[in-house]
Amino acid sequence: MAKTKKHAGGRPTKYKSEYCDILIEYFDSEPFSEIEIPHYQNDGVTLKWMDKKIIPNRMPTLRKFAKKIGVHVSNVYEWVKKHKEFRDAFTCAQDIRKDWLIDLGLSGLTPPLSYKFTAINVTDMSDKTETKLDVSNAPAVVIIGANSRDGGSAADNND
């Protein structure tokens, strides 16, 4: 009797190597679009003029990418862990999204605090405040504590 090969168990992966290029292409989108807004005469039919307006696009996310290819986002995170080529594509997509956010923020199309919150929470950007403390002219301070070197207490030193 011939041995049958055992199945490892579980559902087969939905991962495909072409998802690497699809991921990068998905994230490599423009941060804003230009739309035309028609203005009509009072009759509502005759066109008077067209305005152009620049509007922000929706930010690409891993969740939206997963939806696009028909899988749950948890599958995509598993692929990042298990497939080096996909992990590399994911790192590239994160860099693209960071540039996307910088371009959007500099365009002035979004409220500054919303932009700041998003940039800090979805990239490696951070908000830092540096404070310099100049102690070069400060007087020397001697602190006598309860545990002096000889093992005595501070009260013992007040003879």
Buried (B, 14 or more C-beta within 10 A) or exposed (E): EEEEEEEEEEEEEEBEEEBBEBBBEBBBBEBBEEEEEEEEEEEEEEEEEEEEEEEBEEBBBBEEBBEEBEBEBEBBEBBBEEBEEBBEBBEBBBBBBBEBBBEBBEEEBBEEEEBBEBBEEBBEBEEEEEEEEEEEEEEEEEEEEEEEEEEEEEEEEEE
